Amino acid sequence: MYSIEMAYARMRELQDLANRSRAHQSTAARRAEAAEARPRRAKKR
């Protein structure tokens, strides 16, 4: 039988994993992702 407590525990596990993987990313990688997300402007000439 799959109880709500088991589902909640699994959800917490997955959340902890996600937070851990996010914490391990370098700030440089995060900056690169942020730069990619920004729309690029055409260069003025």
Secondary structure, DSSP 4 states (H G I P E B T S, - for coil): ---HHHHHHHHHHHHHHHHHHHHHS-HHHHHHHHHHHSPPPPPP-
